């Protein structure tokens, strides 16, 4: 049974003053015992005589009782006298009257040896006397009824002795020295016992004293550790009351030390976390375990002034055996700075690797290029002759390079002044290779004195420069341009409808029979019912976003769709076709064309089929049921990606995008001759003037931005390009083919017809 009563701390230890008083009391007790011992020794002689008398009297009474009750008379005394003779310091001798006992014969040691013994025999009265070392008691033995029949009077040969006649003596000899020694031995034992008790008490008191000092030292050490530790520590009981805190916790919550004692721990947390703490501790008290104990949890703390701040908390439980109670220790960290750092790291995570413009980092001390981002390597491969990371010394700076020309003087000035600087420098004009075209790059430099690094940020502003020149030439047409832009903005709202209306004119691809249409940020979709050769078709125009994949996604679609056509046309076994497709995908990955786009192959009954989806982004399939294929055996196994168990040599097959997820499942099975329309958009991400993202509208607007076409021209270009790639502008082969066209702005357009 766990004790939920508040925990009370008790200090263990004895002060030196208490120990000293205890020792004084023990010393007084020993002195008293020694005085008593000396007094007892002095009284030993007197006490020994009294004890001798008492012993002799006991013997006399016992002898008389035995003699009077036994039919054997004096013969019954022998066993009793033998037992007495074995006691230390006591001897018993029977003295016979020579006259009375002559007929039995008297041994020499049974005869009276002194006047006291003879006198006792004559008058029948007891005698006692004492020498230096012994006490003697002579006890007359009176004749009993048994004795009368055996003994005659010494004066007559025929007359029997009367009852009560003295026939002998019982002499008891007791050593007074033995009594004294026994008493002295008793006192010695008492003194030794007292001394042993004294020693034991002293050792125990000293052990407690040492333990108390050790505990005090340990508590001081723990207190020092808790005070210096970099997180707040608070101890609470099972009733959520605070028992102790350290300095760091008080500092984090803006409280004075001791101010929180006996307050409810929930006062330190935001209200939405009260239930979590209560439930966790109550669960531990009932079951002995809790999910929240032993784990770091991020919560919100409340300072004394009411301010919320982020914290992480770890709770541990401690059992106290002696009173069956439990207390809980909470380790609390202020993670305000950590959260700021995480947000900053997230902000910088894509920089400068994801920057589409060249970025360079130069060491002014070493005069080397320490880093160049992928865009810089692509545009200026001569600045990075070695693969980044293989040359730890960096690449020597060529200040004569057009991109770096004119920067050396600024760099030397920064390095000399050793101050953090950021400034724009004049533009750099760089001539294209194998062409007379000149690209213009804007440049900004930032110097970091601690590391001695100079970072160069560039941007291709050729288009902006041209537009600026054109703007200067067309100042007189500003009003007309503004009106035209307003008209284009109005037209942009009708682009989707215009595109569908234009496509409906060509019966081979689109139809006026629109049955469903939707539009959102992920892509525009429109379904159509067409009829060709007496067969009804359901055509699905789907424009999906594949931003950031560019050539890799296009190459992937070409491989997968090519494999699909081969599978459908030649009727290969599904397993062989999938293994072949995945083998090509692996090859593309090894050539850095692809970052992980895959196909899903599963229908409702989990048999292998080809799903109508076209692509997914890398690993964007969490919480979706997919399959894996063993590349060695071709075995297809179920795989739940959300659990993260990725096989070493298996390629996950799956597809996810917001467009095809909305498609009716009955149209997801791709049949022979089927087509689907999609595209991928690369570098510019095809934003409109309002920075909005679209599907079909976005495709048209992206082509407008890159080519300068009008909306109607862009729409016609999309259809014409698809037909052209599929088998010729006027070729009937486009009915049976899969179309893939690479257009400006890294747009990939793929068309597959979906048969109804």
PyMOL commands that set and color helices and strands:
alter all, ss='L'
color gray80, all
select helices_A, chain A and resi 16-42+44-69+73-85+108-110+115-123+145-148+176-228+247-253+265-268+271-287+336-349+374-379+381-383+408-417+462-473+475-492+495-503+551-570+574-590+641-643+660-662+665-667+696-707+711-727+732-735+744-746
alter helices_A, ss='H'
color red, helices_A
select strands_A, chain A and resi 90-96+127-130+134-142+166-175+232-237+242-245+297-302+308-320+325-334+359-363+368-372+395-396+421-431+438-448+453-460+514-520+523-532+535-544+625-630+636-640+650-653+678-680+739-743+747-751
alter strands_A, ss='S'
color yellow, strands_A
deselect
rebuild
show_as cartoon
